[in-house]
Amino acid sequence: MFGRQVWIGVGLMGLLAGVSTAQERVVYKCPGNLYTDTITPKEATTKGCKPLEGAPITVIQGPAKRVPATSASNGAGGVNGASSPRPSDSRVDPSDQRVRDADKRRILESELRREEERLAGLKQEFNNGQPERRGDERNYQRYLDRTAELKANIDRSESDIAALKREIAKLGAVN
């Protein structure tokens, strides 16, 4: 009689174990750090996924996508929901713009003067391709390197001056 109860108990335990595993989902870790519980064991083996056992799984929800308020409210947002780049109320007053342009012109002109002074100093030091040799230039190659560097600095400075003059000319054309 005792043996029969043991077999019934073992059968019930097996049945309960089968029910609990049927209700419990198996989570697989697939290549590429992908975790899923929506595939079958056969799919898991073909994809190279390994079952995770005994490890608690934590799911963290990402932030919900927001719909911009401007496109939701007016409905005329275009393809991407964007209307104009700036609302009309953010336009700059013409007098404020003139002040900004005057400041920009003043800054550009001061940079131009500074760059012209730098160019004059470089040209004086360059001395038409024959700069004075310094004491640390006993090696002739050092002298040639410094001469080449001076020439490159002069070219760069002339380019900067031309760019500044173009920017100033653009400001003059706008006003």
Chimera marker file (.cmm) of the C-alpha trace (Angstrom):
<marker_set name="trace">
<marker id="1" x="0.000" y="0.000" z="0.000" r="1" g="1" b="0" radius="0.5"/>
<marker id="2" x="2.859" y="2.277" z="0.828" r="1" g="1" b="0" radius="0.5"/>
<marker id="3" x="4.430" y="1.835" z="-2.630" r="1" g="1" b="0" radius="0.5"/>
<marker id="4" x="1.220" y="2.852" z="-4.302" r="1" g="1" b="0" radius="0.5"/>
<marker id="5" x="1.088" y="6.133" z="-2.389" r="1" g="1" b="0" radius="0.5"/>
<marker id="6" x="4.681" y="6.851" z="-3.335" r="1" g="1" b="0" radius="0.5"/>
<marker id="7" x="3.907" y="6.333" z="-7.015" r="1" g="1" b="0" radius="0.5"/>
<marker id="8" x="0.836" y="8.566" z="-6.799" r="1" g="1" b="0" radius="0.5"/>
<marker id="9" x="2.887" y="11.239" z="-5.036" r="1" g="1" b="0" radius="0.5"/>
<marker id="10" x="5.648" y="10.988" z="-7.628" r="1" g="1" b="0" radius="0.5"/>
<marker id="11" x="3.047" y="11.195" z="-10.387" r="1" g="1" b="0" radius="0.5"/>
<marker id="12" x="1.430" y="14.282" z="-8.837" r="1" g="1" b="0" radius="0.5"/>
<marker id="13" x="4.809" y="15.933" z="-8.409" r="1" g="1" b="0" radius="0.5"/>
<marker id="14" x="5.665" y="15.247" z="-12.032" r="1" g="1" b="0" radius="0.5"/>
<marker id="15" x="2.297" y="16.604" z="-13.115" r="1" g="1" b="0" radius="0.5"/>
<marker id="16" x="2.779" y="19.749" z="-11.012" r="1" g="1" b="0" radius="0.5"/>
<marker id="17" x="6.289" y="20.205" z="-12.348" r="1" g="1" b="0" radius="0.5"/>
<marker id="18" x="4.958" y="19.900" z="-15.903" r="1" g="1" b="0" radius="0.5"/>
<marker id="19" x="2.255" y="22.486" z="-15.203" r="1" g="1" b="0" radius="0.5"/>
<marker id="20" x="4.708" y="24.938" z="-13.676" r="1" g="1" b="0" radius="0.5"/>
<marker id="21" x="7.130" y="24.656" z="-16.603" r="1" g="1" b="0" radius="0.5"/>
<marker id="22" x="4.259" y="25.035" z="-19.054" r="1" g="1" b="0" radius="0.5"/>
<marker id="23" x="3.250" y="28.292" z="-17.388" r="1" g="1" b="0" radius="0.5"/>
<marker id="24" x="6.812" y="29.575" z="-17.024" r="1" g="1" b="0" radius="0.5"/>
<marker id="25" x="8.324" y="31.132" z="-20.135" r="1" g="1" b="0" radius="0.5"/>
<marker id="26" x="11.897" y="30.374" z="-21.065" r="1" g="1" b="0" radius="0.5"/>
<marker id="27" x="14.060" y="33.377" z="-21.861" r="1" g="1" b="0" radius="0.5"/>
<marker id="28" x="16.813" y="32.885" z="-24.413" r="1" g="1" b="0" radius="0.5"/>
<marker id="29" x="19.983" y="34.906" z="-24.867" r="1" g="1" b="0" radius="0.5"/>
<marker id="30" x="20.733" y="35.093" z="-28.580" r="1" g="1" b="0" radius="0.5"/>
<marker id="31" x="23.873" y="36.340" z="-30.351" r="1" g="1" b="0" radius="0.5"/>
<marker id="32" x="24.103" y="40.127" z="-30.487" r="1" g="1" b="0" radius="0.5"/>
<marker id="33" x="22.958" y="40.484" z="-26.849" r="1" g="1" b="0" radius="0.5"/>
<marker id="34" x="19.320" y="39.890" z="-27.787" r="1" g="1" b="0" radius="0.5"/>
<marker id="35" x="17.064" y="38.472" z="-25.081" r="1" g="1" b="0" radius="0.5"/>
<marker id="36" x="13.739" y="36.978" z="-26.113" r="1" g="1" b="0" radius="0.5"/>
<marker id="37" x="11.006" y="34.686" z="-24.845" r="1" g="1" b="0" radius="0.5"/>
<marker id="38" x="8.938" y="34.625" z="-28.024" r="1" g="1" b="0" radius="0.5"/>
<marker id="39" x="10.750" y="31.831" z="-29.862" r="1" g="1" b="0" radius="0.5"/>
<marker id="40" x="10.386" y="28.081" z="-29.634" r="1" g="1" b="0" radius="0.5"/>
<marker id="41" x="13.193" y="25.842" z="-28.394" r="1" g="1" b="0" radius="0.5"/>
<marker id="42" x="13.757" y="24.622" z="-31.956" r="1" g="1" b="0" radius="0.5"/>
<marker id="43" x="14.137" y="28.208" z="-33.240" r="1" g="1" b="0" radius="0.5"/>
<marker id="44" x="16.461" y="28.947" z="-30.327" r="1" g="1" b="0" radius="0.5"/>
<marker id="45" x="18.832" y="26.146" z="-31.263" r="1" g="1" b="0" radius="0.5"/>
<marker id="46" x="18.870" y="27.094" z="-34.954" r="1" g="1" b="0" radius="0.5"/>
<marker id="47" x="19.635" y="30.734" z="-34.082" r="1" g="1" b="0" radius="0.5"/>
<marker id="48" x="22.324" y="29.782" z="-31.574" r="1" g="1" b="0" radius="0.5"/>
<marker id="49" x="20.393" y="31.062" z="-28.543" r="1" g="1" b="0" radius="0.5"/>
<marker id="50" x="21.032" y="29.724" z="-25.055" r="1" g="1" b="0" radius="0.5"/>
<marker id="51" x="18.310" y="29.437" z="-22.393" r="1" g="1" b="0" radius="0.5"/>
<marker id="52" x="18.716" y="31.508" z="-19.250" r="1" g="1" b="0" radius="0.5"/>
<marker id="53" x="17.916" y="29.580" z="-16.121" r="1" g="1" b="0" radius="0.5"/>
<marker id="54" x="17.621" y="30.900" z="-12.627" r="1" g="1" b="0" radius="0.5"/>
<marker id="55" x="18.448" y="34.462" z="-13.581" r="1" g="1" b="0" radius="0.5"/>
<marker id="56" x="15.805" y="37.060" z="-12.822" r="1" g="1" b="0" radius="0.5"/>
<marker id="57" x="14.875" y="39.143" z="-15.860" r="1" g="1" b="0" radius="0.5"/>
<marker id="58" x="14.275" y="42.847" z="-15.447" r="1" g="1" b="0" radius="0.5"/>
<marker id="59" x="12.464" y="44.757" z="-18.171" r="1" g="1" b="0" radius="0.5"/>
<marker id="60" x="12.980" y="48.502" z="-18.289" r="1" g="1" b="0" radius="0.5"/>
<marker id="61" x="10.575" y="50.457" z="-20.443" r="1" g="1" b="0" radius="0.5"/>
<marker id="62" x="12.094" y="53.108" z="-22.696" r="1" g="1" b="0" radius="0.5"/>
<marker id="63" x="10.707" y="56.631" z="-22.812" r="1" g="1" b="0" radius="0.5"/>
<marker id="64" x="7.571" y="57.068" z="-24.860" r="1" g="1" b="0" radius="0.5"/>
<marker id="65" x="7.956" y="58.931" z="-28.123" r="1" g="1" b="0" radius="0.5"/>
<marker id="66" x="6.729" y="62.489" z="-27.887" r="1" g="1" b="0" radius="0.5"/>
<marker id="67" x="4.760" y="64.208" z="-30.583" r="1" g="1" b="0" radius="0.5"/>
<marker id="68" x="5.722" y="67.870" z="-31.006" r="1" g="1" b="0" radius="0.5"/>
<marker id="69" x="2.984" y="70.142" z="-29.702" r="1" g="1" b="0" radius="0.5"/>
<marker id="70" x="3.065" y="72.374" z="-32.795" r="1" g="1" b="0" radius="0.5"/>
<marker id="71" x="2.270" y="69.584" z="-35.249" r="1" g="1" b="0" radius="0.5"/>
<marker id="72" x="-0.386" y="68.088" z="-32.994" r="1" g="1" b="0" radius="0.5"/>
<marker id="73" x="-2.156" y="71.380" z="-32.428" r="1" g="1" b="0" radius="0.5"/>
<marker id="74" x="-2.238" y="72.929" z="-35.903" r="1" g="1" b="0" radius="0.5"/>
<marker id="75" x="-2.261" y="69.799" z="-38.056" r="1" g="1" b="0" radius="0.5"/>
<marker id="76" x="-0.379" y="71.551" z="-40.884" r="1" g="1" b="0" radius="0.5"/>
<marker id="77" x="2.990" y="70.243" z="-39.965" r="1" g="1" b="0" radius="0.5"/>
<marker id="78" x="4.111" y="68.788" z="-43.286" r="1" g="1" b="0" radius="0.5"/>
<marker id="79" x="5.872" y="65.463" z="-43.649" r="1" g="1" b="0" radius="0.5"/>
<marker id="80" x="7.968" y="65.549" z="-40.484" r="1" g="1" b="0" radius="0.5"/>
<marker id="81" x="5.577" y="67.593" z="-38.408" r="1" g="1" b="0" radius="0.5"/>
<marker id="82" x="7.801" y="70.642" z="-38.746" r="1" g="1" b="0" radius="0.5"/>
<marker id="83" x="6.397" y="73.888" z="-40.015" r="1" g="1" b="0" radius="0.5"/>
<marker id="84" x="8.565" y="76.971" z="-40.309" r="1" g="1" b="0" radius="0.5"/>
<marker id="85" x="12.052" y="76.936" z="-38.748" r="1" g="1" b="0" radius="0.5"/>
<marker id="86" x="11.137" y="79.741" z="-36.341" r="1" g="1" b="0" radius="0.5"/>
<marker id="87" x="7.800" y="81.041" z="-35.184" r="1" g="1" b="0" radius="0.5"/>
<marker id="88" x="6.893" y="84.496" z="-36.459" r="1" g="1" b="0" radius="0.5"/>
<marker id="89" x="6.921" y="85.965" z="-32.943" r="1" g="1" b="0" radius="0.5"/>
<marker id="90" x="10.675" y="85.303" z="-32.623" r="1" g="1" b="0" radius="0.5"/>
<marker id="91" x="11.617" y="87.744" z="-35.389" r="1" g="1" b="0" radius="0.5"/>
<marker id="92" x="14.145" y="90.407" z="-34.525" r="1" g="1" b="0" radius="0.5"/>
<marker id="93" x="13.094" y="94.022" z="-34.509" r="1" g="1" b="0" radius="0.5"/>
<marker id="94" x="14.736" y="95.918" z="-37.427" r="1" g="1" b="0" radius="0.5"/>
<marker id="95" x="16.361" y="98.431" z="-35.084" r="1" g="1" b="0" radius="0.5"/>
<marker id="96" x="17.823" y="95.588" z="-33.004" r="1" g="1" b="0" radius="0.5"/>
<marker id="97" x="19.094" y="93.961" z="-36.201" r="1" g="1" b="0" radius="0.5"/>
<marker id="98" x="20.812" y="97.197" z="-37.246" r="1" g="1" b="0" radius="0.5"/>
<marker id="99" x="22.522" y="97.334" z="-33.847" r="1" g="1" b="0" radius="0.5"/>
<marker id="100" x="23.657" y="93.715" z="-34.243" r="1" g="1" b="0" radius="0.5"/>
<marker id="101" x="24.934" y="94.409" z="-37.751" r="1" g="1" b="0" radius="0.5"/>
<marker id="102" x="26.828" y="97.474" z="-36.514" r="1" g="1" b="0" radius="0.5"/>
<marker id="103" x="28.423" y="95.384" z="-33.743" r="1" g="1" b="0" radius="0.5"/>
<marker id="104" x="29.334" y="92.695" z="-36.235" r="1" g="1" b="0" radius="0.5"/>
<marker id="105" x="30.891" y="95.277" z="-38.563" r="1" g="1" b="0" radius="0.5"/>
<marker id="106" x="32.863" y="96.808" z="-35.689" r="1" g="1" b="0" radius="0.5"/>
<marker id="107" x="34.182" y="93.406" z="-34.627" r="1" g="1" b="0" radius="0.5"/>
<marker id="108" x="35.118" y="92.439" z="-38.189" r="1" g="1" b="0" radius="0.5"/>
<marker id="109" x="36.876" y="95.757" z="-38.765" r="1" g="1" b="0" radius="0.5"/>
<marker id="110" x="38.902" y="95.405" z="-35.551" r="1" g="1" b="0" radius="0.5"/>
<marker id="111" x="39.886" y="91.867" z="-36.595" r="1" g="1" b="0" radius="0.5"/>
<marker id="112" x="40.844" y="93.213" z="-40.023" r="1" g="1" b="0" radius="0.5"/>
<marker id="113" x="43.081" y="95.901" z="-38.484" r="1" g="1" b="0" radius="0.5"/>
<marker id="114" x="44.715" y="93.344" z="-36.186" r="1" g="1" b="0" radius="0.5"/>
<marker id="115" x="45.324" y="90.940" z="-39.084" r="1" g="1" b="0" radius="0.5"/>
<marker id="116" x="46.746" y="93.721" z="-41.279" r="1" g="1" b="0" radius="0.5"/>
<marker id="117" x="49.160" y="94.696" z="-38.484" r="1" g="1" b="0" radius="0.5"/>
<marker id="118" x="50.189" y="91.046" z="-38.130" r="1" g="1" b="0" radius="0.5"/>
<marker id="119" x="50.741" y="90.814" z="-41.888" r="1" g="1" b="0" radius="0.5"/>
<marker id="120" x="52.890" y="93.947" z="-41.867" r="1" g="1" b="0" radius="0.5"/>
<marker id="121" x="55.039" y="92.471" z="-39.083" r="1" g="1" b="0" radius="0.5"/>
<marker id="122" x="55.383" y="89.156" z="-40.918" r="1" g="1" b="0" radius="0.5"/>
<marker id="123" x="56.370" y="90.887" z="-44.157" r="1" g="1" b="0" radius="0.5"/>
<marker id="124" x="58.945" y="92.996" z="-42.339" r="1" g="1" b="0" radius="0.5"/>
<marker id="125" x="60.431" y="89.884" z="-40.709" r="1" g="1" b="0" radius="0.5"/>
<marker id="126" x="60.301" y="87.983" z="-44.037" r="1" g="1" b="0" radius="0.5"/>
<marker id="127" x="62.309" y="90.783" z="-45.715" r="1" g="1" b="0" radius="0.5"/>
<marker id="128" x="61.406" y="89.765" z="-49.286" r="1" g="1" b="0" radius="0.5"/>
<marker id="129" x="62.508" y="86.166" z="-48.745" r="1" g="1" b="0" radius="0.5"/>
<marker id="130" x="65.755" y="87.053" z="-46.969" r="1" g="1" b="0" radius="0.5"/>
<marker id="131" x="64.984" y="87.192" z="-43.230" r="1" g="1" b="0" radius="0.5"/>
<marker id="132" x="67.760" y="87.995" z="-40.783" r="1" g="1" b="0" radius="0.5"/>
<marker id="133" x="69.427" y="84.883" z="-39.423" r="1" g="1" b="0" radius="0.5"/>
<marker id="134" x="69.039" y="84.337" z="-35.705" r="1" g="1" b="0" radius="0.5"/>
<marker id="135" x="71.609" y="82.939" z="-33.314" r="1" g="1" b="0" radius="0.5"/>
<marker id="136" x="69.855" y="79.618" z="-32.934" r="1" g="1" b="0" radius="0.5"/>
<marker id="137" x="69.982" y="79.039" z="-36.703" r="1" g="1" b="0" radius="0.5"/>
<marker id="138" x="73.576" y="77.888" z="-37.142" r="1" g="1" b="0" radius="0.5"/>
<marker id="139" x="72.122" y="75.033" z="-39.103" r="1" g="1" b="0" radius="0.5"/>
<marker id="140" x="71.070" y="76.403" z="-42.499" r="1" g="1" b="0" radius="0.5"/>
<marker id="141" x="68.066" y="74.047" z="-42.649" r="1" g="1" b="0" radius="0.5"/>
<marker id="142" x="66.562" y="75.729" z="-39.587" r="1" g="1" b="0" radius="0.5"/>
<marker id="143" x="66.844" y="79.054" z="-41.357" r="1" g="1" b="0" radius="0.5"/>
<marker id="144" x="65.127" y="77.618" z="-44.453" r="1" g="1" b="0" radius="0.5"/>
<marker id="145" x="62.379" y="76.074" z="-42.315" r="1" g="1" b="0" radius="0.5"/>
<marker id="146" x="61.715" y="79.394" z="-40.578" r="1" g="1" b="0" radius="0.5"/>
<marker id="147" x="61.657" y="81.184" z="-43.927" r="1" g="1" b="0" radius="0.5"/>
<marker id="148" x="59.125" y="78.681" z="-45.279" r="1" g="1" b="0" radius="0.5"/>
<marker id="149" x="57.013" y="79.027" z="-42.134" r="1" g="1" b="0" radius="0.5"/>
<marker id="150" x="57.061" y="82.819" z="-42.465" r="1" g="1" b="0" radius="0.5"/>
<marker id="151" x="55.954" y="82.535" z="-46.095" r="1" g="1" b="0" radius="0.5"/>
<marker id="152" x="53.093" y="80.173" z="-45.105" r="1" g="1" b="0" radius="0.5"/>
<marker id="153" x="52.025" y="82.557" z="-42.332" r="1" g="1" b="0" radius="0.5"/>
<marker id="154" x="52.025" y="85.474" z="-44.786" r="1" g="1" b="0" radius="0.5"/>
<marker id="155" x="49.874" y="83.506" z="-47.234" r="1" g="1" b="0" radius="0.5"/>
<marker id="156" x="47.473" y="82.511" z="-44.460" r="1" g="1" b="0" radius="0.5"/>
<marker id="157" x="47.252" y="86.063" z="-43.192" r="1" g="1" b="0" radius="0.5"/>
<marker id="158" x="46.534" y="87.410" z="-46.675" r="1" g="1" b="0" radius="0.5"/>
<marker id="159" x="43.795" y="84.807" z="-47.056" r="1" g="1" b="0" radius="0.5"/>
<marker id="160" x="42.283" y="85.803" z="-43.707" r="1" g="1" b="0" radius="0.5"/>
<marker id="161" x="42.340" y="89.481" z="-44.694" r="1" g="1" b="0" radius="0.5"/>
<marker id="162" x="40.564" y="88.702" z="-47.959" r="1" g="1" b="0" radius="0.5"/>
<marker id="163" x="37.886" y="86.718" z="-46.090" r="1" g="1" b="0" radius="0.5"/>
<marker id="164" x="37.357" y="89.519" z="-43.578" r="1" g="1" b="0" radius="0.5"/>
<marker id="165" x="36.998" y="92.048" z="-46.398" r="1" g="1" b="0" radius="0.5"/>
<marker id="166" x="34.410" y="89.815" z="-48.082" r="1" g="1" b="0" radius="0.5"/>
<marker id="167" x="32.413" y="89.585" z="-44.842" r="1" g="1" b="0" radius="0.5"/>
<marker id="168" x="32.512" y="93.353" z="-44.387" r="1" g="1" b="0" radius="0.5"/>
<marker id="169" x="31.407" y="93.814" z="-48.011" r="1" g="1" b="0" radius="0.5"/>
<marker id="170" x="28.424" y="91.518" z="-47.381" r="1" g="1" b="0" radius="0.5"/>
<marker id="171" x="27.380" y="93.683" z="-44.456" r="1" g="1" b="0" radius="0.5"/>
<marker id="172" x="27.649" y="96.768" z="-46.617" r="1" g="1" b="0" radius="0.5"/>
<marker id="173" x="25.429" y="95.200" z="-49.298" r="1" g="1" b="0" radius="0.5"/>
<marker id="174" x="22.708" y="94.311" z="-46.764" r="1" g="1" b="0" radius="0.5"/>
<marker id="175" x="22.341" y="97.799" z="-45.268" r="1" g="1" b="0" radius="0.5"/>
<link id1="1" id2="2" r="1" g="1" b="0" radius="0.2"/>
<link id1="2" id2="3" r="1" g="1" b="0" radius="0.2"/>
<link id1="3" id2="4" r="1" g="1" b="0" radius="0.2"/>
<link id1="4" id2="5" r="1" g="1" b="0" radius="0.2"/>
<link id1="5" id2="6" r="1" g="1" b="0" radius="0.2"/>
<link id1="6" id2="7" r="1" g="1" b="0" radius="0.2"/>
<link id1="7" id2="8" r="1" g="1" b="0" radius="0.2"/>
<link id1="8" id2="9" r="1" g="1" b="0" radius="0.2"/>
<link id1="9" id2="10" r="1" g="1" b="0" radius="0.2"/>
<link id1="10" id2="11" r="1" g="1" b="0" radius="0.2"/>
<link id1="11" id2="12" r="1" g="1" b="0" radius="0.2"/>
<link id1="12" id2="13" r="1" g="1" b="0" radius="0.2"/>
<link id1="13" id2="14" r="1" g="1" b="0" radius="0.2"/>
<link id1="14" id2="15" r="1" g="1" b="0" radius="0.2"/>
<link id1="15" id2="16" r="1" g="1" b="0" radius="0.2"/>
<link id1="16" id2="17" r="1" g="1" b="0" radius="0.2"/>
<link id1="17" id2="18" r="1" g="1" b="0" radius="0.2"/>
<link id1="18" id2="19" r="1" g="1" b="0" radius="0.2"/>
<link id1="19" id2="20" r="1" g="1" b="0" radius="0.2"/>
<link id1="20" id2="21" r="1" g="1" b="0" radius="0.2"/>
<link id1="21" id2="22" r="1" g="1" b="0" radius="0.2"/>
<link id1="22" id2="23" r="1" g="1" b="0" radius="0.2"/>
<link id1="23" id2="24" r="1" g="1" b="0" radius="0.2"/>
<link id1="24" id2="25" r="1" g="1" b="0" radius="0.2"/>
<link id1="25" id2="26" r="1" g="1" b="0" radius="0.2"/>
<link id1="26" id2="27" r="1" g="1" b="0" radius="0.2"/>
<link id1="27" id2="28" r="1" g="1" b="0" radius="0.2"/>
<link id1="28" id2="29" r="1" g="1" b="0" radius="0.2"/>
<link id1="29" id2="30" r="1" g="1" b="0" radius="0.2"/>
<link id1="30" id2="31" r="1" g="1" b="0" radius="0.2"/>
<link id1="31" id2="32" r="1" g="1" b="0" radius="0.2"/>
<link id1="32" id2="33" r="1" g="1" b="0" radius="0.2"/>
<link id1="33" id2="34" r="1" g="1" b="0" radius="0.2"/>
<link id1="34" id2="35" r="1" g="1" b="0" radius="0.2"/>
<link id1="35" id2="36" r="1" g="1" b="0" radius="0.2"/>
<link id1="36" id2="37" r="1" g="1" b="0" radius="0.2"/>
<link id1="37" id2="38" r="1" g="1" b="0" radius="0.2"/>
<link id1="38" id2="39" r="1" g="1" b="0" radius="0.2"/>
<link id1="39" id2="40" r="1" g="1" b="0" radius="0.2"/>
<link id1="40" id2="41" r="1" g="1" b="0" radius="0.2"/>
<link id1="41" id2="42" r="1" g="1" b="0" radius="0.2"/>
<link id1="42" id2="43" r="1" g="1" b="0" radius="0.2"/>
<link id1="43" id2="44" r="1" g="1" b="0" radius="0.2"/>
<link id1="44" id2="45" r="1" g="1" b="0" radius="0.2"/>
<link id1="45" id2="46" r="1" g="1" b="0" radius="0.2"/>
<link id1="46" id2="47" r="1" g="1" b="0" radius="0.2"/>
<link id1="47" id2="48" r="1" g="1" b="0" radius="0.2"/>
<link id1="48" id2="49" r="1" g="1" b="0" radius="0.2"/>
<link id1="49" id2="50" r="1" g="1" b="0" radius="0.2"/>
<link id1="50" id2="51" r="1" g="1" b="0" radius="0.2"/>
<link id1="51" id2="52" r="1" g="1" b="0" radius="0.2"/>
<link id1="52" id2="53" r="1" g="1" b="0" radius="0.2"/>
<link id1="53" id2="54" r="1" g="1" b="0" radius="0.2"/>
<link id1="54" id2="55" r="1" g="1" b="0" radius="0.2"/>
<link id1="55" id2="56" r="1" g="1" b="0" radius="0.2"/>
<link id1="56" id2="57" r="1" g="1" b="0" radius="0.2"/>
<link id1="57" id2="58" r="1" g="1" b="0" radius="0.2"/>
<link id1="58" id2="59" r="1" g="1" b="0" radius="0.2"/>
<link id1="59" id2="60" r="1" g="1" b="0" radius="0.2"/>
<link id1="60" id2="61" r="1" g="1" b="0" radius="0.2"/>
<link id1="61" id2="62" r="1" g="1" b="0" radius="0.2"/>
<link id1="62" id2="63" r="1" g="1" b="0" radius="0.2"/>
<link id1="63" id2="64" r="1" g="1" b="0" radius="0.2"/>
<link id1="64" id2="65" r="1" g="1" b="0" radius="0.2"/>
<link id1="65" id2="66" r="1" g="1" b="0" radius="0.2"/>
<link id1="66" id2="67" r="1" g="1" b="0" radius="0.2"/>
<link id1="67" id2="68" r="1" g="1" b="0" radius="0.2"/>
<link id1="68" id2="69" r="1" g="1" b="0" radius="0.2"/>
<link id1="69" id2="70" r="1" g="1" b="0" radius="0.2"/>
<link id1="70" id2="71" r="1" g="1" b="0" radius="0.2"/>
<link id1="71" id2="72" r="1" g="1" b="0" radius="0.2"/>
<link id1="72" id2="73" r="1" g="1" b="0" radius="0.2"/>
<link id1="73" id2="74" r="1" g="1" b="0" radius="0.2"/>
<link id1="74" id2="75" r="1" g="1" b="0" radius="0.2"/>
<link id1="75" id2="76" r="1" g="1" b="0" radius="0.2"/>
<link id1="76" id2="77" r="1" g="1" b="0" radius="0.2"/>
<link id1="77" id2="78" r="1" g="1" b="0" radius="0.2"/>
<link id1="78" id2="79" r="1" g="1" b="0" radius="0.2"/>
<link id1="79" id2="80" r="1" g="1" b="0" radius="0.2"/>
<link id1="80" id2="81" r="1" g="1" b="0" radius="0.2"/>
<link id1="81" id2="82" r="1" g="1" b="0" radius="0.2"/>
<link id1="82" id2="83" r="1" g="1" b="0" radius="0.2"/>
<link id1="83" id2="84" r="1" g="1" b="0" radius="0.2"/>
<link id1="84" id2="85" r="1" g="1" b="0" radius="0.2"/>
<link id1="85" id2="86" r="1" g="1" b="0" radius="0.2"/>
<link id1="86" id2="87" r="1" g="1" b="0" radius="0.2"/>
<link id1="87" id2="88" r="1" g="1" b="0" radius="0.2"/>
<link id1="88" id2="89" r="1" g="1" b="0" radius="0.2"/>
<link id1="89" id2="90" r="1" g="1" b="0" radius="0.2"/>
<link id1="90" id2="91" r="1" g="1" b="0" radius="0.2"/>
<link id1="91" id2="92" r="1" g="1" b="0" radius="0.2"/>
<link id1="92" id2="93" r="1" g="1" b="0" radius="0.2"/>
<link id1="93" id2="94" r="1" g="1" b="0" radius="0.2"/>
<link id1="94" id2="95" r="1" g="1" b="0" radius="0.2"/>
<link id1="95" id2="96" r="1" g="1" b="0" radius="0.2"/>
<link id1="96" id2="97" r="1" g="1" b="0" radius="0.2"/>
<link id1="97" id2="98" r="1" g="1" b="0" radius="0.2"/>
<link id1="98" id2="99" r="1" g="1" b="0" radius="0.2"/>
<link id1="99" id2="100" r="1" g="1" b="0" radius="0.2"/>
<link id1="100" id2="101" r="1" g="1" b="0" radius="0.2"/>
<link id1="101" id2="102" r="1" g="1" b="0" radius="0.2"/>
<link id1="102" id2="103" r="1" g="1" b="0" radius="0.2"/>
<link id1="103" id2="104" r="1" g="1" b="0" radius="0.2"/>
<link id1="104" id2="105" r="1" g="1" b="0" radius="0.2"/>
<link id1="105" id2="106" r="1" g="1" b="0" radius="0.2"/>
<link id1="106" id2="107" r="1" g="1" b="0" radius="0.2"/>
<link id1="107" id2="108" r="1" g="1" b="0" radius="0.2"/>
<link id1="108" id2="109" r="1" g="1" b="0" radius="0.2"/>
<link id1="109" id2="110" r="1" g="1" b="0" radius="0.2"/>
<link id1="110" id2="111" r="1" g="1" b="0" radius="0.2"/>
<link id1="111" id2="112" r="1" g="1" b="0" radius="0.2"/>
<link id1="112" id2="113" r="1" g="1" b="0" radius="0.2"/>
<link id1="113" id2="114" r="1" g="1" b="0" radius="0.2"/>
<link id1="114" id2="115" r="1" g="1" b="0" radius="0.2"/>
<link id1="115" id2="116" r="1" g="1" b="0" radius="0.2"/>
<link id1="116" id2="117" r="1" g="1" b="0" radius="0.2"/>
<link id1="117" id2="118" r="1" g="1" b="0" radius="0.2"/>
<link id1="118" id2="119" r="1" g="1" b="0" radius="0.2"/>
<link id1="119" id2="120" r="1" g="1" b="0" radius="0.2"/>
<link id1="120" id2="121" r="1" g="1" b="0" radius="0.2"/>
<link id1="121" id2="122" r="1" g="1" b="0" radius="0.2"/>
<link id1="122" id2="123" r="1" g="1" b="0" radius="0.2"/>
<link id1="123" id2="124" r="1" g="1" b="0" radius="0.2"/>
<link id1="124" id2="125" r="1" g="1" b="0" radius="0.2"/>
<link id1="125" id2="126" r="1" g="1" b="0" radius="0.2"/>
<link id1="126" id2="127" r="1" g="1" b="0" radius="0.2"/>
<link id1="127" id2="128" r="1" g="1" b="0" radius="0.2"/>
<link id1="128" id2="129" r="1" g="1" b="0" radius="0.2"/>
<link id1="129" id2="130" r="1" g="1" b="0" radius="0.2"/>
<link id1="130" id2="131" r="1" g="1" b="0" radius="0.2"/>
<link id1="131" id2="132" r="1" g="1" b="0" radius="0.2"/>
<link id1="132" id2="133" r="1" g="1" b="0" radius="0.2"/>
<link id1="133" id2="134" r="1" g="1" b="0" radius="0.2"/>
<link id1="134" id2="135" r="1" g="1" b="0" radius="0.2"/>
<link id1="135" id2="136" r="1" g="1" b="0" radius="0.2"/>
<link id1="136" id2="137" r="1" g="1" b="0" radius="0.2"/>
<link id1="137" id2="138" r="1" g="1" b="0" radius="0.2"/>
<link id1="138" id2="139" r="1" g="1" b="0" radius="0.2"/>
<link id1="139" id2="140" r="1" g="1" b="0" radius="0.2"/>
<link id1="140" id2="141" r="1" g="1" b="0" radius="0.2"/>
<link id1="141" id2="142" r="1" g="1" b="0" radius="0.2"/>
<link id1="142" id2="143" r="1" g="1" b="0" radius="0.2"/>
<link id1="143" id2="144" r="1" g="1" b="0" radius="0.2"/>
<link id1="144" id2="145" r="1" g="1" b="0" radius="0.2"/>
<link id1="145" id2="146" r="1" g="1" b="0" radius="0.2"/>
<link id1="146" id2="147" r="1" g="1" b="0" radius="0.2"/>
<link id1="147" id2="148" r="1" g="1" b="0" radius="0.2"/>
<link id1="148" id2="149" r="1" g="1" b="0" radius="0.2"/>
<link id1="149" id2="150" r="1" g="1" b="0" radius="0.2"/>
<link id1="150" id2="151" r="1" g="1" b="0" radius="0.2"/>
<link id1="151" id2="152" r="1" g="1" b="0" radius="0.2"/>
<link id1="152" id2="153" r="1" g="1" b="0" radius="0.2"/>
<link id1="153" id2="154" r="1" g="1" b="0" radius="0.2"/>
<link id1="154" id2="155" r="1" g="1" b="0" radius="0.2"/>
<link id1="155" id2="156" r="1" g="1" b="0" radius="0.2"/>
<link id1="156" id2="157" r="1" g="1" b="0" radius="0.2"/>
<link id1="157" id2="158" r="1" g="1" b="0" radius="0.2"/>
<link id1="158" id2="159" r="1" g="1" b="0" radius="0.2"/>
<link id1="159" id2="160" r="1" g="1" b="0" radius="0.2"/>
<link id1="160" id2="161" r="1" g="1" b="0" radius="0.2"/>
<link id1="161" id2="162" r="1" g="1" b="0" radius="0.2"/>
<link id1="162" id2="163" r="1" g="1" b="0" radius="0.2"/>
<link id1="163" id2="164" r="1" g="1" b="0" radius="0.2"/>
<link id1="164" id2="165" r="1" g="1" b="0" radius="0.2"/>
<link id1="165" id2="166" r="1" g="1" b="0" radius="0.2"/>
<link id1="166" id2="167" r="1" g="1" b="0" radius="0.2"/>
<link id1="167" id2="168" r="1" g="1" b="0" radius="0.2"/>
<link id1="168" id2="169" r="1" g="1" b="0" radius="0.2"/>
<link id1="169" id2="170" r="1" g="1" b="0" radius="0.2"/>
<link id1="170" id2="171" r="1" g="1" b="0" radius="0.2"/>
<link id1="171" id2="172" r="1" g="1" b="0" radius="0.2"/>
<link id1="172" id2="173" r="1" g="1" b="0" radius="0.2"/>
<link id1="173" id2="174" r="1" g="1" b="0" radius="0.2"/>
<link id1="174" id2="175" r="1" g="1" b="0" radius="0.2"/>
</marker_set>
